[in-house]
Every structure is written in C-alpha cells, then in structure tokens.
Amino acid sequence: MRDVAALAGVSTMTVSRTLHDDPRITDDTKKRVRAALSELGYVRNDTARNLRIGRGAGAVGLVIGNLANPFYSQLALGIGQAVEQHGLTVMLVNAGGDPQREARLVNDLLSRGVEGIVIAPEGDDHRHLGPGPMHGTPVVFVARPPSGIAADCVLVDDFAGTKDATGRLIARGHTNIAFVGLPPRLWAGAERLRGFHAAMTEAHLQTNKRYVRYQESDVKAAENTVRSLLSVAKPPTALFAANNRNMIGALRAASDLGSSIALAGFDDFELADMLGLPLIVVSYDAVDLGRQAARLLLDRVGSDGARLAARRVIVPTGVVEYGPPGAKYHLFGRGGPQAGNGA
C-alpha cells in the first residue's frame, strides 16, 4: 500500500479508503489510486488483514469424502450460496474415505482460522470433532449424525424415501426384490436398508438374504454385483439401488445381459428422464441440504451460538417415476432386446 500511495501521490489511508470505496475520496483521487493499483498489480491480502484485526479467515471449511460424487458438488453449492451472503467463502477439502486423513484436514482448516466446519464424516469415531479438539470452532454434520458428541446435523430422510420406492415396486406386483446398498456401517446405508426391510415386512414379504448385497460407490463394482445377482438360478424381478452409482451400475448390467428387471433407486441422476425406462427414483434437494447446514453453522458463528442446544434437521425426500405409465422394460444388450412385464 505504501508503494501504491507513493505512485499515486497520496497517503496510505487514502489508498485504504479508495479500496473500500469511501465517499469522502474524490473521483479524481480514486482514479489515480486505481491506476496505481493496476500498474503495480496490487491485490489486498484479506488473510493478513483479518489476522491483524483479530478476525478469522473469512471462510468456512467443508470436509467431504469423495469429490467424484455429484452429491457433494450440490452440497457445496448450497453452502456457498448461504455463506456468501455473509461475506464468507468455502474452503473445500477431500478426505477420500480415510478417517485419519479427515482428522488431519480438520486440523489444517482450524489452523487457517476458519469460522466453522461442515463435515460429511467418514467413520464412527467423532472425538476429533468434539469441543476440546475444535477449540470452540463450530461444526455441523451432514448426511450422518454425530456419535459420542453433541453437534448440529442435517440428514436426508433415507428411511422414508427407500420405504416409499420399495413399496412402489411391490405395488407393481414384485415379490422377489434385490437390494444393492451402501455398507450398513454408514448411516445412510443402515437407514436405507431399514426402509427396504420395513416395506417388505409391511407387505408380508420375506427378504431373500441372497438378494441383499453391499456396494459403496464404484459404478463398475456395482455393475459386477448386479450381474452376479442376475446370473443366479432364480434371479430377482426387481432391484433397489441405494445410490446413483449403484443405479448406473445396475442399468449397465441389466442392459448388457438384456434383463427385464424393474429398477428403483435412491438419488436422482442426470438424463434419467431421457432413458425411456419406467424408473422409480428417490429424489431430494442436496443444494437445500447445504443451505440448511450453512444456516445452522452461521447461527453458531453468531454471538449467542455457543448457548444453542444441538439441533437436527431432516431434509424430506420425494419419489419420481420416469417413463410412460404402464411401460415395459426393453433393455438392449449383447443378446439383443428382451421385453419383460416388470412395471
């Protein structure tokens, strides 16, 4: 700023006031200062400024598990929309499914002075997110509740969405229904499996254990899992896929084998409406999930935030049915087209 002031022939205070568009500075002076800023390539260092005046980094941290998962991009979008209205930015880090890496990244964000952290945690051990290790920095959990500590969280209604979608498969006459889900160690995995079992029990149907498989996030692995399900002596006539990667894997396997299996799944996905298949999809607003998490965090950042009791917000789900009513499945694989009566 001293260099800019010298080039423009003004004081450093005038440079500072120009940067803040102070109306007390004349237009002519502002023009000279801005010309000097441009010539010298000056960019204000907000991090240094915040440290000098005792403020944080002007950002909130977002810790996610899989950057390739479209859910997290929507989550980040919602958080960004909410915090930017308060002059904050989002610092996003990817734990890559590693709880130890997650703990290191949280510490790194704390060392950078973030105002708070939104986290989709990896494991069940959340001690590194407790009041002591966080040193008073607020934290909000998304897609999974805290374990062993009191903290705000925003969850998807995994149970109700899965129960509804499975019930629609049953209403279409299916009794042999497979479940390709997330591992039960994950909150969403356990809740979606619980919803599946609840729908089957309500319809007085037995769940065939051979039809229940777990696959976390890899499309190719999900494809292989569904391929093996469709290759058993008496394959299921319908399948519930617990997330969009499992659904895409199921579509690939069914298409390749020319299977007419009826499909339902959790998470809407791009181009689902263009496939021409009667798909049943559980949908929810992941952007709103981010906005809700940011709202809870901003409440904590406020002066009375520490006095608030831990809160839990449930984001509702809906079920979308794609394809024309009464349509049959026509999946084209290497064996040619085959038609089925499933839904």
Buried (B, 14 or more C-beta within 10 A) or exposed (E): BEEBBEBBEBEEEBBBBBBEEEEEBEEEBBEBBBEBBEEEEBEEEEBEEBEEEEEBBBBBBBBBBBEEBBBBBBBBBBBBBBBEEEEBBBBBBBBBEBBEBBBEBBEBBBEEBBBBBBBBBBBEEBEBBBBEBBEEBBBBBBBBBBBEBEBBBBBBBBBBBBBBBBBBBBEBEBBBBBBBBBEBEBBBBBBBBBBBBBBBEEBEBEBBEEBBBBBBBBBEBBBBBBBEBBEEEEBBBBBBBBBBBBBBBBBBBBBBBBBBBBBBBBBBBEEBBEBEBBBBBBBBBBBBBBBBBBBBBBBBBEEEBEEEEEBEBBBEBBBEEBBEEEEBBEBEBEEEEBEBEBB
